[in-house]
Amino acid sequence: MSNKELKDRLISIAIKELIANRWNHLDMKKLSSLSKSPLDDVLLVCSSKHKLLDYWSDNINFEMVKSLSIKELQQVSKKERVLELMMCRFDVIKSKSKEVNALIKLSKRSLIESSYSFNRALIGMKLILEYSDISTKGSLGLLKIKALTIIWLLSLRDWNKGQVPNEEALMAILNKRLSFAEKINQMLS
């Protein structure tokens, strides 16, 4: 089995264990056993179970941009680019609601798990800003990444709770929050 196949299998196992509420009992030996792969091979692919969730999140980021037309994206304002990319991200996670619910539940139970989830969201939001030609350099760039992450997480929470009836409502919520962030950015610039 190739490293990619093993990695995909391990991600799948980690997600299944997460959904089944057995995350806290999962370790590298258990991953080795469930994947029917030697522990040494598993450790070559990933160093921790959290890394598997990082890979899962990276896959979401990849899916978010894989059908993206950079040329078309550059024809709209930066704010519209961010909005479009955030909507693309929501489109990707729609089919992963069980996984998202399990991650949210895990994050609520543990500050450490919450920190891991926040860091995964930061990476996704940094990617969105970079695809939108918005600088992420320096302290102002970090502030932009964190602000966008908070907008994302608040919107994800509303979506997850069923408070967003359709895509138009989601877009309106995101647009309102992005407009507020844009005003704050103008005050800081």
C-alpha positions as CSV (number, residue, x, y, z in Angstrom):
1,M,0.0,0.0,0.0
2,S,1.3,3.4,-0.9
3,N,1.8,6.2,1.6
4,K,-1.2,8.1,0.1
5,E,-3.4,5.1,0.3
6,L,-2.4,4.5,3.9
7,K,-2.9,8.2,4.7
8,D,-6.4,8.2,3.2
9,R,-7.2,5.0,5.1
10,L,-6.0,6.5,8.4
11,I,-7.9,9.7,7.8
12,S,-11.1,7.7,7.2
13,I,-10.5,5.6,10.4
14,A,-9.9,8.8,12.5
15,I,-13.1,10.4,11.2
16,K,-15.1,7.2,11.9
17,E,-13.7,7.1,15.4
18,L,-14.4,10.8,15.9
19,I,-18.1,10.4,14.7
20,A,-18.5,7.3,16.9
21,N,-17.3,9.4,19.9
22,R,-14.2,7.2,20.5
23,W,-11.7,10.0,19.7
24,N,-10.3,10.0,23.2
25,H,-9.5,6.3,23.0
26,L,-7.8,6.5,19.7
27,D,-4.0,6.4,19.7
28,M,-1.3,5.4,17.2
29,K,-1.3,1.8,18.2
30,K,-5.1,1.6,17.7
31,L,-4.8,3.3,14.4
32,S,-2.2,0.7,13.4
33,S,-4.5,-2.1,14.5
34,L,-7.6,-0.7,12.8
35,S,-5.7,0.0,9.6
36,K,-4.0,-3.4,9.6
37,S,-0.7,-1.6,9.0
38,P,2.5,-1.9,11.0
39,L,2.9,0.9,13.5
40,D,6.2,2.0,11.8
41,D,4.3,2.6,8.5
42,V,1.6,4.5,10.3
43,L,4.2,6.7,12.1
44,L,5.8,7.4,8.7
45,V,2.5,8.8,7.4
46,C,1.5,10.8,10.5
47,S,2.9,11.5,13.9
48,S,-0.4,11.9,15.8
49,K,-4.1,11.4,15.5
50,H,-4.5,15.2,15.4
51,K,-2.4,15.3,12.2
52,L,-5.0,13.1,10.6
53,L,-7.7,15.8,11.3
54,D,-5.2,18.4,9.9
55,Y,-5.0,16.3,6.7
56,W,-8.8,16.0,6.6
57,S,-9.0,19.8,6.9
58,D,-6.4,20.2,4.2
59,N,-8.5,18.1,1.9
60,I,-11.4,20.5,2.5
61,N,-9.1,23.4,1.6
62,F,-8.1,21.5,-1.6
63,E,-11.7,20.8,-2.5
64,M,-12.6,24.4,-1.9
65,V,-10.2,25.7,-4.5
66,K,-9.9,22.8,-7.0
67,S,-12.6,24.0,-9.4
68,L,-11.8,27.7,-8.8
69,S,-11.1,29.9,-11.8
70,I,-8.4,32.4,-10.7
71,K,-9.1,34.5,-13.8
72,E,-12.8,34.8,-12.9
73,L,-12.1,35.4,-9.2
74,Q,-9.8,38.3,-10.1
75,Q,-12.6,40.1,-12.0
76,V,-14.5,40.8,-8.7
77,S,-13.6,42.9,-5.7
78,K,-11.5,41.4,-2.9
79,K,-14.5,41.3,-0.6
80,E,-16.5,39.4,-3.2
81,R,-13.6,37.0,-3.6
82,V,-13.5,36.3,0.1
83,L,-17.3,35.8,0.1
84,E,-17.2,33.5,-2.9
85,L,-14.4,31.4,-1.3
86,M,-16.2,31.1,2.0
87,M,-19.3,30.0,0.1
88,C,-17.2,27.4,-1.7
89,R,-15.9,26.2,1.7
90,F,-19.5,25.8,2.9
91,D,-20.4,23.9,-0.2
92,V,-17.6,21.5,0.6
93,I,-18.6,20.9,4.2
94,K,-22.3,20.5,3.4
95,S,-21.6,16.8,2.6
96,K,-19.6,16.4,5.7
97,S,-22.1,17.5,8.3
98,K,-21.5,14.4,10.5
99,E,-17.8,15.1,10.6
100,V,-18.3,18.8,11.3
101,N,-20.8,18.1,14.1
102,A,-18.4,15.6,15.7
103,L,-15.5,18.1,15.5
104,I,-17.7,20.9,17.0
105,K,-18.8,18.5,19.8
106,L,-15.1,17.5,20.4
107,S,-14.1,21.2,20.5
108,K,-16.7,22.1,23.0
109,R,-15.5,19.4,25.4
110,S,-11.8,20.3,25.4
111,L,-9.8,23.5,25.3
112,I,-6.9,21.7,23.6
113,E,-9.2,20.2,20.9
114,S,-10.8,23.6,20.5
115,S,-7.3,25.1,19.9
116,Y,-6.5,22.4,17.3
117,S,-9.8,23.2,15.5
118,F,-9.2,27.0,15.6
119,N,-5.7,26.5,14.1
120,R,-7.2,24.4,11.3
121,A,-9.7,27.1,10.6
122,L,-6.9,29.7,10.6
123,I,-5.1,27.8,7.9
124,G,-8.2,27.7,5.7
125,M,-8.9,31.4,6.2
126,K,-5.3,32.3,5.4
127,L,-5.7,30.4,2.2
128,I,-8.9,32.3,1.4
129,L,-7.2,35.7,2.0
130,E,-4.2,34.7,-0.1
131,Y,-6.5,33.6,-3.0
132,S,-8.3,36.9,-2.6
133,D,-5.0,38.9,-3.0
134,I,-5.2,40.2,0.6
135,S,-1.9,40.4,2.4
136,T,-1.5,38.0,5.4
137,K,2.0,39.3,6.3
138,G,2.9,40.9,9.6
139,S,0.7,41.7,12.6
140,L,-2.1,43.3,10.5
141,G,-2.1,40.2,8.3
142,L,-2.4,38.0,11.3
143,L,-5.3,40.2,12.6
144,K,-7.1,39.8,9.3
145,I,-6.7,36.0,9.4
146,K,-8.0,35.8,13.0
147,A,-10.9,38.2,12.2
148,L,-11.9,36.1,9.2
149,T,-11.6,32.9,11.2
150,I,-14.0,34.3,13.8
151,I,-16.4,35.3,11.0
152,W,-16.1,31.8,9.7
153,L,-16.6,30.1,13.0
154,L,-19.6,32.3,13.9
155,S,-21.2,31.6,10.6
156,L,-20.4,27.9,10.9
157,R,-22.1,27.8,14.3
158,D,-25.2,29.5,12.9
159,W,-25.3,27.1,9.9
160,N,-24.7,24.1,12.2
161,K,-27.5,25.1,14.5
162,G,-29.9,25.3,11.6
163,Q,-30.3,29.0,11.9
164,V,-29.5,29.6,8.3
165,P,-32.4,28.4,6.1
166,N,-30.7,28.6,2.7
167,E,-27.7,29.6,0.8
168,E,-29.0,33.2,0.2
169,A,-29.3,33.7,4.0
170,L,-25.8,32.3,4.6
171,M,-24.5,34.7,1.9
172,A,-26.3,37.6,3.6
173,I,-24.9,36.7,7.0
174,L,-21.3,36.4,5.6
175,N,-21.7,39.6,3.6
176,K,-22.9,41.5,6.7
177,R,-20.0,40.2,8.8
178,L,-17.4,40.9,6.1
179,S,-18.7,44.4,5.7
180,F,-18.3,45.0,9.4
181,A,-14.7,43.6,9.3
182,E,-14.0,45.8,6.3
183,K,-15.0,48.9,8.2
184,I,-12.8,47.9,11.1
185,N,-9.9,47.3,8.7
186,Q,-10.4,50.7,7.2
187,M,-10.2,52.3,10.7
188,L,-7.0,50.4,11.4
189,S,-5.4,51.3,8.0
